[in-house]
């Protein structure tokens, strides 16, 4: 679990930096720190726990039915929570890290305006990844490979908010 948390924090912050560079915007270290913080706490701690929960509740099965159920559970249960957390908390933490102020207006706007795009990105990237992951990657390695897939996802998510 500690490795998954550290890896997720580094990968999320790095992916945000890559996204900023690709978009040609000035590098915002506070924004990267917000992504890194959420990477440690939400993607690392909660995400790894979620994957362990899926395995314990749904079993380690790799049949098409088992893989489909796990993929659907991830998309409909975990993804809305994770995307909402990132969309709301990144602007919140960025403002907090930048000036020490709390800006709920920007956080709420990002969540409301970006949720549909984040879920579409989730469906296009993580649905195929999960179909492969739940079928071929052993559960003990899944948090690390998922964190790596999150790098690509974060590059897109960072552009949303």
C-alpha positions in Angstrom: 0.0 0.0 0.0 2.7 2.6 0.8 4.4 1.9 -2.6 1.0 2.4 -4.4 0.5 5.7 -2.6 3.9 7.1 -3.3 3.8 5.9 -6.9 0.4 7.4 -7.5 1.4 10.7 -6.0 4.5 11.0 -8.2 2.7 9.8 -11.3 -0.2 12.1 -10.9 1.9 15.2 -10.2 4.2 14.4 -13.1 1.3 13.8 -15.5 -0.2 17.2 -14.5 3.2 18.7 -15.4 3.3 17.0 -18.7 -0.3 18.1 -19.4 0.6 21.7 -18.6 3.6 21.5 -20.9 1.6 20.0 -23.8 -1.0 22.7 -23.4 1.7 25.4 -23.4 0.7 27.0 -20.1 3.2 28.1 -17.5 4.1 25.4 -15.1 2.0 25.7 -12.0 3.8 23.8 -9.1 0.8 24.4 -6.8 -1.5 22.6 -9.3 1.0 19.8 -9.6 1.2 19.5 -5.8 -2.6 19.3 -5.7 -2.6 16.4 -8.1 0.3 14.8 -6.2 -1.6 15.1 -2.9 -4.7 13.5 -4.4 -2.6 10.9 -6.0 -1.3 9.8 -2.7 -4.5 10.0 -0.8 -7.2 9.1 -3.3 -5.6 7.1 -6.1 -3.0 5.4 -3.9 -4.8 4.8 -0.7 -8.5 4.6 -1.8 -7.8 3.2 -5.3 -5.6 0.4 -4.0 -8.1 -0.4 -1.3 -10.9 -0.4 -3.9 -9.0 -2.9 -6.1 -8.5 -5.1 -3.1 -12.2 -4.8 -2.2 -13.2 -5.8 -5.7 -11.0 -8.9 -5.5 -12.3 -9.8 -2.0 -16.0 -9.3 -2.9 -16.0 -10.5 -6.5 -13.1 -13.0 -6.4 -10.1 -13.4 -8.6 -12.0 -14.8 -11.5 -10.8 -14.0 -15.0 -13.8 -15.3 -17.0 -15.4 -12.8 -19.4 -18.4 -12.5 -17.0 -16.1 -11.8 -14.0 -14.1 -9.3 -15.9 -17.2 -7.5 -17.2 -18.7 -7.3 -13.7 -15.5 -5.9 -12.2 -15.1 -3.4 -15.1 -18.7 -2.3 -14.6 -18.3 -2.0 -10.9 -15.2 0.1 -11.3 -16.8 2.4 -13.8 -20.1 2.9 -12.0 -19.0 2.8 -8.4 -15.4 4.0 -8.1 -14.9 6.2 -11.2 -17.7 8.8 -10.3 -16.3 9.2 -6.8 -12.6 9.4 -8.0 -13.5 11.9 -10.8 -15.6 14.0 -8.5 -12.8 14.1 -5.9 -10.2 15.2 -8.4 -12.5 17.7 -10.1 -13.5 19.4 -6.9 -10.3 19.0 -4.9 -7.7 20.0 -7.4 -8.9 23.6 -7.7 -9.6 23.7 -3.9 -6.0 22.5 -3.1 -4.4 24.6 -5.8 -6.0 27.8 -4.3 -5.1 26.6 -0.8 -1.5 25.9 -1.7 -1.2 29.2 -3.7 -2.7 31.7 -1.4 -4.0 29.9 1.7 -7.6 30.7 0.7 -10.4 28.4 0.1 -12.4 28.8 -3.2 -15.5 26.7 -3.3 -16.8 28.5 -6.3 -14.0 27.4 -8.6 -14.1 23.8 -7.2 -17.8 23.5 -7.7 -17.7 25.0 -11.2 -14.9 22.5 -12.2 -16.9 19.6 -10.8 -20.2 20.6 -12.5 -18.6 21.6 -15.8 -16.0 18.8 -16.1 -17.8 15.7 -14.8 -19.3 14.5 -18.1 -15.9 15.0 -19.9 -14.1 13.2 -17.1 -16.4 10.2 -17.3 -16.1 10.1 -21.1 -12.4 10.1 -20.7 -12.7 7.4 -18.1 -14.8 5.2 -20.4 -12.4 5.6 -23.3 -9.3 4.8 -21.3 -10.2 2.8 -18.3 -12.9 0.5 -19.7 -10.5 -1.1 -22.2 -7.6 -1.0 -19.6 -9.8 -2.7 -17.0 -11.0 -5.4 -19.4 -7.3 -6.3 -20.0 -6.2 -5.7 -16.4 -8.8 -7.8 -14.7 -8.2 -10.6 -17.2 -4.4 -10.7 -17.4 -2.7 -8.8 -14.5 -2.4 -10.5 -11.1 -4.2 -8.6 -8.3 -0.9 -8.0 -6.4 0.5 -6.0 -9.4 -2.7 -4.2 -10.4 -2.3 -1.1 -8.2 1.0 -0.3 -9.8 -0.1 -0.9 -13.4 -3.3 1.1 -12.7 -1.2 4.0 -11.4 0.7 3.9 -14.6 -2.5 4.0 -16.6 -3.6 6.9 -14.5 -0.6 8.9 -15.8 -2.2 8.9 -19.3 -5.6 9.6 -17.8 -4.3 12.5 -15.7 -2.8 14.2 -18.7 -6.3 14.5 -20.1 -8.0 15.2 -16.8 -5.6 18.1 -16.1 -6.8 19.8 -19.3 -10.4 19.6 -18.0 -9.7 21.3 -14.8 
